[in-house]
Amino acid sequence: MRRSVLRVVTAVAVLGLAVGCGESGGKPPAVAKQAVPSVKPAPKVTEERLSREVLERAALGEGDARGVDILEVPQKEVPSLPANAVPYCGAVGLGLSQNTDPKTKVRVSRGAFDGKRHSALIMSLFAHNGADARAVMKGLRADLADCPGFRDDDGAHRTVSSRAEKLGDEAVSYRVAAEWNKKHPRFDTSVVVVVRAGSVVVIVKGQVMGAGPQAERDVRLSAHALVEAQLGKLARTS
């Protein structure tokens, strides 16, 4: 049952919301301009670009994260953006679609289902060099600062808010919510956590599948736990 749910929600997580022109509007989000250090030292990851083979070995697999089912996601199911695509709010839309700027051809993706919190997530690891990985984070923070919201291709206005996170070498998370469905935000609120560890960028996206603040908290807790498990394996492997 969990595997079936994971496959369905993983498919939902990579659809829509990422390409096309958006309109800004609404109140600006509170965005941290600089990274916040972790409470505990972050596992050290190389600043060198990892090969696809090493990144595959470093990505979480079944049994690597307690209480979490892990599913390998073929790259053809996590599409790259077309050359003429314009993501909503630049790097904000790229994160929603599991892409980065600067680009890299080396990306590994996993689906995850947290049985305790009933959260389904999609996670991608990107092999950059150290400078490009830092540029990804810098560009994302700048685009978040300029993106209070956008109107998607279905005509729904979506608000964007963000905050710094204490994960890896630097991290930020943001939520994208449809204003027209505040009371019952099923599949209409996305939470994205973006983390840099050395030369690797990790993006985790979860859909809020219930109403109320606890549903979103569960997604965030699941995303944090998944990232921490991934960073630990990444440090051991790289």
Residue frames relative to the residue before (quaternion, step in Angstrom):
aa qw qx qy qz dx dy dz
M 1.0000 0.0000 0.0000 0.0000 0.00 0.00 0.00
R 0.6647 0.5008 -0.3139 0.4569 3.57 0.85 -0.94
R 0.6517 0.5186 -0.3247 0.4483 3.57 0.95 -0.87
S 0.6367 0.5227 -0.3309 0.4602 3.59 1.02 -0.74
V 0.6472 0.5068 -0.3109 0.4771 3.57 0.95 -0.91
L 0.6463 0.5348 -0.3190 0.4410 3.57 0.94 -0.90
R 0.6657 0.5019 -0.3112 0.4561 3.59 0.89 -0.87
V 0.6589 0.5109 -0.3114 0.4559 3.58 0.96 -0.85
V 0.7349 0.4239 -0.2544 0.4643 3.59 0.73 -1.03
T 0.5706 0.5590 -0.3861 0.4614 3.59 1.12 -0.50
A 0.6469 0.5095 -0.3176 0.4702 3.57 0.98 -0.81
V 0.6466 0.5171 -0.3149 0.4640 3.59 0.97 -0.87
A 0.6571 0.5649 -0.3147 0.3874 3.57 0.94 -0.91
V 0.7364 0.4142 -0.2474 0.4742 3.58 1.06 -0.60
L 0.5673 0.6084 -0.3842 0.4006 3.58 1.25 0.06
G 0.8951 0.1313 -0.0505 0.4230 3.51 -1.29 0.57
L 0.7396 0.4850 -0.3142 0.3450 3.50 -1.43 -0.34
A 0.7229 0.5076 -0.2555 0.3931 3.59 1.11 -0.36
V 0.8016 0.2740 -0.1504 0.5096 3.59 0.92 -0.72
G 0.5853 0.5399 -0.4462 0.4084 3.54 -1.27 0.46
C 0.5661 -0.5985 0.4413 0.3558 3.56 -1.28 0.19
G 0.1790 -0.7868 0.5823 0.0989 3.56 -0.99 0.80
E 0.3301 -0.7114 0.5834 0.2111 3.54 -1.31 0.40
S 0.3304 -0.7420 0.5415 0.2170 3.57 -0.81 0.92
G 0.2321 0.7639 -0.5828 0.1514 3.54 -1.24 0.49
G 0.6481 0.5112 -0.3752 0.4217 3.57 -1.25 0.29
K 0.6782 -0.4836 0.3637 0.4170 3.54 -1.32 -0.15
P 0.5150 -0.6425 0.4537 0.3407 3.60 -0.97 0.76
P 0.4519 -0.6834 0.4968 0.2863 3.60 -1.05 0.71
A 0.4907 -0.6062 0.5199 0.3485 3.52 -1.28 0.31
V 0.0157 0.8225 -0.5634 0.0766 3.56 -0.44 1.23
A 0.3687 -0.7065 0.5585 0.2302 3.55 -0.90 0.93
K 0.3760 -0.7543 0.4956 0.2099 3.58 -0.75 1.01
Q 0.7934 0.1808 -0.1120 0.5704 3.58 1.14 -0.40
A 0.6318 -0.5693 0.3795 0.3643 3.51 -1.24 0.53
V 0.3084 -0.7142 0.5967 0.1969 3.55 -1.23 0.57
P 0.4366 -0.7165 0.4646 0.2831 3.63 -0.68 0.99
S 0.5597 -0.6072 0.4495 0.3405 3.56 -1.16 0.62
V 0.5730 -0.5714 0.4583 0.3676 3.56 -1.22 0.52
K 0.7557 0.1884 -0.1250 0.6146 3.57 1.01 -0.80
P 0.6266 -0.5577 0.3658 0.4031 3.60 -1.06 0.64
A 0.4281 -0.6982 0.5106 0.2617 3.56 -0.92 0.92
P 0.5450 -0.5940 0.4628 0.3688 3.60 -1.03 0.70
K 0.4264 -0.7254 0.4827 0.2429 3.57 -0.88 0.94
V 0.0675 -0.7771 0.6257 -0.0042 3.53 -0.92 1.03
T 0.6013 -0.6099 0.3852 0.3436 3.56 -1.00 0.84
E 0.4275 -0.6719 0.5431 0.2661 3.56 -1.25 0.52
E 0.5583 0.5988 -0.3904 0.4211 3.60 1.27 -0.15
R 0.5581 -0.5974 0.4558 0.3518 3.56 -1.20 0.54
L 0.3283 -0.7514 0.5402 0.1894 3.59 -0.83 0.96
S 0.4763 -0.6371 0.5196 0.3119 3.56 -1.16 0.60
R 0.6546 -0.4996 0.3791 0.4220 3.57 -1.25 0.29
E 0.6336 0.5483 -0.3317 0.4335 3.57 1.01 -0.83
V 0.6777 0.4739 -0.2914 0.4809 3.58 0.92 -0.90
L 0.6501 0.5171 -0.3253 0.4519 3.59 0.95 -0.83
E 0.6223 0.5313 -0.3372 0.4655 3.60 1.04 -0.73
R 0.6695 0.4874 -0.3014 0.4726 3.59 0.95 -0.85
A 0.6841 0.5033 -0.2800 0.4475 3.57 1.08 -0.75
A 0.5874 0.5894 -0.3743 0.4092 3.60 1.16 -0.49
L 0.5808 -0.6018 0.4238 0.3477 3.55 -1.08 0.73
G 0.1017 -0.7649 0.6328 0.0642 3.52 -1.22 0.67
E 0.7320 -0.3928 0.2968 0.4709 3.56 -1.29 0.02
G 0.7919 0.2805 -0.2331 0.4897 3.57 -0.86 1.02
D 0.5843 0.6063 -0.3690 0.3934 3.61 1.24 -0.19
A 0.7647 0.2424 -0.1426 0.5798 3.61 1.16 -0.47
R 0.4447 -0.7367 0.4446 0.2486 3.56 -0.53 1.20
G 0.8470 0.1466 -0.1299 0.4941 3.55 -0.89 1.00
V 0.6668 0.4709 -0.2931 0.4978 3.57 1.28 0.15
D 0.2972 -0.7264 0.5939 0.1768 3.56 -0.89 0.96
I 0.1551 -0.7932 0.5862 0.0560 3.57 -0.87 0.99
L 0.0718 -0.7944 0.6031 0.0004 3.54 -0.93 0.95
E 0.3955 -0.6976 0.5425 0.2503 3.59 -0.85 0.96
V 0.1889 -0.7806 0.5896 0.0852 3.57 -0.91 0.99
P 0.3933 -0.7206 0.5119 0.2529 3.63 -0.54 1.07
Q 0.5699 -0.6336 0.3999 0.3375 3.57 -0.98 0.81
K 0.6003 0.5658 -0.3724 0.4253 3.61 1.09 -0.53
E 0.6603 0.4870 -0.3085 0.4813 3.60 1.24 -0.34
V 0.6831 0.3448 -0.2690 0.5850 3.59 1.31 -0.03
P 0.1513 -0.8675 0.4642 0.0955 3.58 0.41 1.22
S 0.4341 -0.6386 0.5668 0.2871 3.51 -1.23 0.63
L 0.5640 -0.6086 0.4292 0.3568 3.57 -1.16 0.53
P 0.5246 -0.6064 0.4843 0.3501 3.61 -1.05 0.67
A 0.6505 -0.5561 0.3512 0.3799 3.57 -1.14 0.62
N 0.7486 0.3945 -0.2166 0.4870 3.61 1.04 -0.74
A 0.4420 0.7104 -0.4514 0.3101 3.61 1.24 0.11
V 0.1751 -0.7543 0.6237 0.1066 3.56 -1.15 0.71
P 0.2831 -0.7900 0.5143 0.1766 3.63 -0.23 1.20
Y 0.5630 -0.5676 0.4720 0.3716 3.55 -1.18 0.56
C 0.8591 -0.0279 -0.0026 0.5111 3.57 -0.85 1.02
G 0.6380 -0.5823 0.3343 0.3770 3.58 0.95 0.85
A 0.8593 0.0091 0.0273 0.5107 3.54 -0.69 -1.15
V 0.5403 0.6074 -0.4086 0.4150 3.61 1.19 -0.39
G 0.6935 0.4498 -0.2605 0.4988 3.57 0.92 -0.92
L 0.6032 0.5574 -0.3579 0.4443 3.57 1.08 -0.66
G 0.6566 0.5109 -0.3127 0.4585 3.58 0.96 -0.83
L 0.6193 0.5480 -0.3367 0.4503 3.56 1.05 -0.76
S 0.7553 0.3625 -0.1929 0.5108 3.58 1.07 -0.75
Q 0.4880 -0.6834 0.4217 0.3421 3.59 1.28 0.31
N 0.5277 0.5623 -0.4523 0.4481 3.54 0.77 1.17
T 0.2280 -0.7736 0.5761 0.1327 3.57 -1.26 0.36
D 0.1621 -0.7237 0.6559 0.1404 3.52 -1.40 0.26
P 0.3962 -0.2095 -0.8481 0.2827 1.65 -1.20 2.23
K 0.5274 -0.6329 0.4756 0.3083 3.53 -1.27 0.54
T 0.0420 -0.7505 0.6537 0.0880 3.51 -1.37 0.22
K 0.4464 -0.6950 0.4972 0.2655 3.56 -1.10 0.69
V 0.6675 0.4941 -0.2923 0.4741 3.57 1.26 -0.36
R 0.2174 0.7558 -0.5758 0.2236 3.55 -0.23 1.35
V 0.0783 -0.7733 0.6290 0.0170 3.55 -1.00 0.92
S 0.1117 -0.8303 0.5457 0.0200 3.60 -0.79 0.99
R 0.0880 -0.7750 0.6252 0.0282 3.52 -1.22 0.69
G 0.2757 -0.6936 0.6312 0.2109 3.53 -1.26 0.54
A 0.0732 -0.8075 0.5850 0.0198 3.60 -1.06 0.67
F 0.0923 -0.7729 0.6260 0.0482 3.55 -1.10 0.79
D 0.2314 -0.7665 0.5909 0.0988 3.56 -0.66 1.21
G 0.3199 -0.7968 0.4828 0.1720 3.58 -0.28 1.26
K 0.6248 0.5524 -0.3434 0.4319 3.59 1.08 -0.65
R 0.7981 0.2709 -0.1265 0.5231 3.57 0.86 -0.96
H 0.3680 -0.7536 0.4705 0.2744 3.59 1.30 -0.01
S 0.4089 0.6953 -0.4767 0.3494 3.55 0.98 0.93
A 0.1669 -0.7658 0.6147 0.0887 3.55 -0.98 0.91
L 0.0535 -0.8163 0.5732 -0.0473 3.55 -0.83 1.06
I 0.1714 -0.7163 0.6509 0.1839 3.51 -1.34 0.27
M 0.0905 -0.8012 0.5915 0.0018 3.57 -0.94 0.96
S 0.0544 -0.7813 0.6210 0.0321 3.56 -1.04 0.83
L 0.2151 -0.7386 0.6281 0.1172 3.53 -1.15 0.81
F 0.1333 -0.7980 0.5866 0.0349 3.56 -0.93 0.97
A 0.2658 -0.7643 0.5695 0.1442 3.57 -0.82 1.03
H 0.0351 0.7747 -0.6265 0.0784 3.56 -0.49 1.28
N 0.4573 -0.5350 0.5452 0.4556 3.53 -1.28 -0.38
G 0.7271 -0.4701 0.2682 0.4224 3.57 -1.23 0.36
A 0.6694 0.5120 -0.3046 0.4438 3.58 0.92 -0.92
D 0.6754 0.4847 -0.3018 0.4667 3.59 0.92 -0.85
A 0.6186 0.5421 -0.3473 0.4504 3.59 1.03 -0.72
R 0.6574 0.4870 -0.3092 0.4849 3.58 0.98 -0.81
A 0.6289 0.5366 -0.3327 0.4538 3.59 1.07 -0.72
V 0.5826 0.5686 -0.3687 0.4487 3.60 1.09 -0.66
M 0.7037 0.4665 -0.2699 0.4629 3.57 0.83 -1.00
K 0.6408 0.5252 -0.3262 0.4551 3.58 0.97 -0.84
G 0.6786 0.4924 -0.2906 0.4611 3.57 0.91 -0.90
L 0.6365 0.5299 -0.3288 0.4538 3.57 1.01 -0.78
R 0.6662 0.4926 -0.3177 0.4611 3.59 0.86 -0.88
A 0.6435 0.5186 -0.3261 0.4590 3.59 1.00 -0.79
D 0.6838 0.4765 -0.2934 0.4683 3.60 0.92 -0.86
L 0.6149 0.5319 -0.3507 0.4648 3.60 1.06 -0.64
A 0.6399 0.5349 -0.3260 0.4450 3.58 1.00 -0.79
D 0.7373 0.3965 -0.2113 0.5044 3.58 1.15 -0.65
C 0.7043 0.4661 -0.2480 0.4746 3.60 1.25 0.03
P 0.0677 -0.8035 0.5911 0.0199 3.61 0.00 1.22
G 0.7889 -0.2029 0.1335 0.5645 3.58 1.19 -0.39
F 0.1367 -0.7753 0.6084 0.1000 3.56 -1.32 0.04
R 0.3880 -0.6745 0.5671 0.2700 3.54 -1.33 0.28
D 0.3108 -0.7899 0.4990 0.1744 3.57 -0.62 1.10
D 0.7342 -0.4491 0.2868 0.4207 3.57 -1.31 0.08
D 0.6512 0.4943 -0.3134 0.4831 3.60 1.26 -0.30
G 0.5764 -0.6225 0.3590 0.3890 3.57 1.30 0.01
A 0.5308 0.6215 -0.4166 0.3980 3.59 1.25 0.04
H 0.3385 -0.7164 0.5687 0.2209 3.57 -0.99 0.84
R 0.1146 -0.8060 0.5802 0.0241 3.55 -0.76 1.06
T 0.2818 -0.7581 0.5684 0.1507 3.54 -0.87 1.01
V 0.1976 -0.7707 0.5994 0.0870 3.54 -1.15 0.73
S 0.0736 0.7702 -0.6312 0.0553 3.58 -0.92 0.92
S 0.1052 -0.8252 0.5550 0.0050 3.58 -1.06 0.69
R 0.0446 -0.7752 0.6281 0.0493 3.52 -1.35 0.21
A 0.5444 -0.5957 0.4752 0.3507 3.56 -1.24 0.47
E 0.1914 -0.7736 0.5957 0.1001 3.56 -1.18 0.62
K 0.3905 -0.7130 0.5374 0.2245 3.57 -1.17 0.65
L 0.4109 0.6756 -0.4904 0.3664 3.53 0.43 1.30
G 0.8475 0.1281 -0.0902 0.5071 3.57 -1.07 0.73
D 0.7481 -0.3360 0.2838 0.4969 3.56 -1.12 -0.70
E 0.7560 -0.1397 0.0759 0.6349 3.58 1.18 -0.57
A 0.0330 0.8134 -0.5764 0.0717 3.55 -1.05 0.71
V 0.0341 -0.7595 0.6491 0.0264 3.51 -1.28 0.51
S 0.1325 -0.7656 0.6193 0.1134 3.56 -1.17 0.53
Y 0.0283 -0.7905 0.6103 0.0415 3.54 -1.22 0.44
R 0.2660 -0.7401 0.5990 0.1506 3.52 -1.28 0.56
V 0.1414 -0.7579 0.6326 0.0732 3.53 -1.11 0.76
A 0.0214 0.8318 -0.5485 0.0825 3.58 -0.48 1.21
A 0.4122 -0.6904 0.5403 0.2481 3.57 -1.09 0.78
E 0.4443 -0.7226 0.4653 0.2530 3.58 -0.68 1.09
W 0.6879 0.5153 -0.2991 0.4145 3.60 1.00 -0.75
N 0.7619 0.3134 -0.2022 0.5295 3.61 1.18 0.00
K 0.1239 0.8440 -0.5134 0.0936 3.59 0.95 0.85
K 0.6890 0.5127 -0.3029 0.4131 3.61 0.90 -0.86
H 0.7959 0.1259 -0.0462 0.5904 3.58 1.07 -0.72
P 0.0000 -0.8744 0.4849 -0.0184 3.59 0.47 1.20
R 0.1793 0.8011 -0.5510 0.1498 3.60 0.88 0.84
F 0.8486 -0.0133 -0.0597 0.5256 3.54 -0.70 1.19
D 0.6397 0.5215 -0.3371 0.4530 3.60 1.21 0.25
T 0.6853 0.3472 -0.2883 0.5715 3.57 1.28 0.17
S 0.0983 -0.7804 0.6167 0.0318 3.54 -0.86 1.03
V 0.1554 -0.7452 0.6406 0.1010 3.55 -1.15 0.72
V 0.0626 -0.7994 0.5975 -0.0087 3.57 -0.79 1.06
V 0.0914 -0.7720 0.6282 0.0305 3.57 -0.90 0.99
V 0.0660 -0.8013 0.5945 -0.0113 3.58 -0.74 1.11
V 0.0273 -0.8193 0.5684 -0.0705 3.56 -0.66 1.18
R 0.1816 -0.7399 0.6329 0.1380 3.54 -1.14 0.70
A 0.0095 0.7534 -0.6573 0.0177 3.53 -1.02 0.93
G 0.7979 -0.1162 0.0314 0.5906 3.56 -0.19 1.26
S 0.8099 -0.2215 0.1938 0.5075 3.56 -0.72 -1.10
V 0.6348 0.5476 -0.3139 0.4458 3.58 1.28 -0.13
V 0.1779 -0.7487 0.6294 0.1078 3.55 -1.04 0.85
V 0.1361 -0.7793 0.6099 0.0469 3.56 -0.93 0.98
I 0.0568 -0.7841 0.6178 0.0161 3.58 -0.85 0.99
V 0.0443 -0.7770 0.6280 -0.0002 3.56 -0.82 1.05
K 0.0499 -0.7947 0.6049 -0.0006 3.56 -0.88 0.98
G 0.0199 -0.7943 0.6072 -0.0012 3.55 -1.00 0.87
Q 0.3258 -0.7091 0.5891 0.2096 3.55 -1.16 0.65
V 0.3765 -0.6985 0.5603 0.2377 3.59 -0.95 0.89
M 0.1323 -0.8498 0.5099 0.0186 3.56 -0.43 1.26
G 0.7268 0.3335 -0.2498 0.5461 3.59 1.17 0.45
A 0.5390 -0.6182 0.4642 0.3345 3.56 -1.29 0.22
G 0.7403 0.4255 -0.3018 0.4241 3.55 -1.22 0.51
P 0.6638 -0.5511 0.3439 0.3706 3.57 -1.23 0.51
Q 0.5982 0.5810 -0.3824 0.3979 3.62 1.04 -0.62
A 0.6093 0.5603 -0.3555 0.4341 3.59 1.04 -0.71
E 0.6771 0.4663 -0.2943 0.4874 3.58 0.97 -0.81
R 0.6173 0.5392 -0.3513 0.4525 3.59 1.00 -0.74
D 0.6357 0.5341 -0.3331 0.4469 3.58 0.97 -0.81
V 0.6451 0.5091 -0.3226 0.4697 3.58 0.97 -0.82
R 0.6629 0.5027 -0.3114 0.4592 3.58 0.93 -0.86
L 0.6525 0.5080 -0.3183 0.4635 3.59 0.92 -0.86
S 0.6511 0.5078 -0.3108 0.4708 3.57 0.97 -0.82
A 0.6540 0.5149 -0.3118 0.4582 3.57 0.96 -0.86
H 0.6482 0.5123 -0.3177 0.4652 3.59 0.96 -0.85
A 0.6685 0.4990 -0.3080 0.4574 3.58 0.87 -0.92
L 0.6445 0.5174 -0.3204 0.4629 3.58 1.00 -0.80
V 0.6536 0.5099 -0.3142 0.4627 3.59 0.93 -0.88
E 0.6620 0.5093 -0.3202 0.4470 3.59 0.87 -0.90
A 0.6442 0.4990 -0.3224 0.4818 3.59 0.99 -0.78
Q 0.6651 0.5082 -0.3047 0.4545 3.57 0.97 -0.84
L 0.6562 0.5079 -0.3226 0.4553 3.59 0.92 -0.82
G 0.6240 0.5414 -0.3388 0.4503 3.57 1.04 -0.72
K 0.6910 0.4548 -0.2842 0.4847 3.60 0.87 -0.89
L 0.6141 0.5579 -0.3420 0.4412 3.57 1.05 -0.76
A 0.6643 0.4982 -0.3016 0.4685 3.58 0.94 -0.88
R 0.6702 0.4999 -0.3013 0.4584 3.59 0.97 -0.80
T 0.7214 0.4629 -0.2434 0.4539 3.57 1.05 -0.78
S 0.7289 0.4413 -0.2488 0.4605 3.57 0.95 -0.85
